[in-house]
Amino acid sequence: MNFVNKLSAAWRTNNSLLCVGLDPDLAKLPPALRHADGIATFCKAIVDATADAACAFKPQIAYFAALGAEKQLEEVCAYIRSRYPHIPLVLDAKRGDIGATATQYAREAYDRYGADAVTVNPYMGFDSVEPYLEWADRGVIVLCRTSNAGGSDLQFLDVGGKPLYQHVASLVAHKWNRSGQCALVVGATFPAELRAVREIVGDMPLLVPGIGAQGGDVQATVEAGRTADATGMMINSSRAILYAAPAAGEDFAAAARRAALATRDDINRYR
Amino acid sequence: MNFVNKLSAAWRTNNSLLCVGLDPDLAKLPPALRHADGIATFCKAIVDATADAACAFKPQIAYFAALGAEKQLEEVCAYIRSRYPHIPLVLDAKRGDIGATATQYAREAYDRYGADAVTVNPYMGFDSVEPYLEWADRGVIVLCRTSNAGGSDLQFLDVGGKPLYQHVASLVAHKWNRSGQCALVVGATFPAELRAVREIVGDMPLLVPGIGAQGGDVQATVEAGRTADATGMMINSSRAILYAAPAAGEDFAAAARRAALATRDDINRYR
């Protein structure tokens, strides 16, 4: 089963478009978990609490790398794969390098961490993405339109009458995605742009960050980005789920579960 | 001393513009060193053999990450910092993410590995680069024009009458580099483009991959990219130095030293 099929099955099985982002920021964790092994404990508890509400899990490697906690990231990824093998595991790494080096990054994401898909940066062009496609059962999620304010610095530049991000969407949909393994990152903060990308790429899956803590509107996001069968998106929420517990001492996993179920239901209301 | 000052001192002290890239590909190492600890042994021997011929060392993190060899990368970086504290250490990681995550990547590069500078990707805009600037004594080397064939896919797109990479060069030189910590990656495979970037950015340092195994011409590169004082570049060579020994069994470090000295001299001939 390839990445897109696995994702489609998860959309149906859990009736959810919610991607749970695992960005374990030490400063925001319960005090007893503010160390490398603690972030693994935290992430596994979040995974257990949200697995029936999610269509994907997305660990952000930077939070582990800053702490030298690669072993703990391996542990979290292995836990997801063994306990919830039907839920796609997306490694958020945003890699981008020339071919020989891209192969090393693909090994890191797919072989070492066992990710079903990895986020990559398009700036270095197709030969920086092509090596990932050799893992035929895995996916590559290419940055297109990002949800941060500075995203416009390059992505909104005018290229032949359309913004660069639409050019990237066309490139990926019509040239790079020859094997059906590609998806795109398109932020939720600009629903009109999400709609424009959806029109360009047909049914290609979109990873959509920016709801929750980043302020994107759920209704506008769903209406702009859904496919004809009311799927097509991994709508990511990280901080609003991970740190849902309002005060130290409250059960963070129970609070995360409540937040995840509410977000899933909120998304489903507009599908 | 900030990164640019440290680099300028290394250019003078070693009379060299050569950056030695540390890309330890297991398949190309002496058989006895084809394991995680072996790549640290290999890299340290290369460092010792080339330190008086280099203006910078540039470990490529992907080769370590694919093997789960972060501890060995820490060891190599600590070795460079302790034995050759006057030679800038550039971590080639090509990171790019939103602000909160960029801070984690900056911690990884600067605090964990002790890098003097790190390569980053501009696609997500200034707020994905800004967090690195909080480390005032460190540098940020932004991808501009890369030496791979696919580099043209995005970088050569026409933006208001000039290619995207020139727009990136202008953005970095005239907006992002307010604190003098920035440099650019510009490949050696296109000397006319290297010249165009030099004209845009003044004396900003350029990291120039693409000579050696990638085929860039040394004379054309030096003439196109040098500053008025005949410096301004870290001209990178990785494979042509690391794997200079023609046959298994030959002393790889001695061969690397000969290749590094020859490349340094070849560059100096045209300065």
Interface residues (C-beta under 8 A of the other chain):
Chain A: D23 D25 Q60 A62 Y63 A65 A66 G68 E70 E74 K94 R95 G96 D97 I98 G99 A100 T101 A102 Q104 Y105 R107 E108 D111 R112 N121 P122 Y123 M124 G125 F126 D127 S128 V129 E130 L143 T146 S147 N148 A149 G150 G151 S152 D153 L154 Q155 L157 D158 V159 G160 L164 H167 V168 L171
Chain B: D23 D25 Q60 A62 Y63 A65 A66 G68 E70 E74 K94 R95 G96 D97 I98 G99 A100 T101 A102 Q104 Y105 R107 E108 D111 R112 N121 P122 Y123 M124 G125 F126 D127 S128 V129 E130 L143 T146 S147 N148 A149 G150 G151 S152 D153 L154 Q155 L157 D158 V159 G160 L164 H167 V168 L171
